[in-house]
């Protein structure tokens, strides 16, 4: 069984797990957006950290999902990537 098959089975068989997974979706969406932009620009975490005036370890923790970033941190990252940060409530 590969990861996608496991994930599908786990989420379909457990409504509590599915709800928790969906609650984390916005966090992982922003993480994936930052990683994609960084890779698109072919820069390392260290290079992004230098551009954003932060430490590489902060970028690493953010990208791994173990750091809950502030809006200020996200603005610095977006600016360092030449992007705009948009936050919306729907």
Buried (B, 14 or more C-beta within 10 A) or exposed (E): EEEEEEEEEEBEEEEEEEEEBEEEEEEEEBBEBBBEBBEEEEBEBEBBBBBBEBEBEBBBBBBEEEBEBEEEBBBBBBBBBEEEBEEEEE
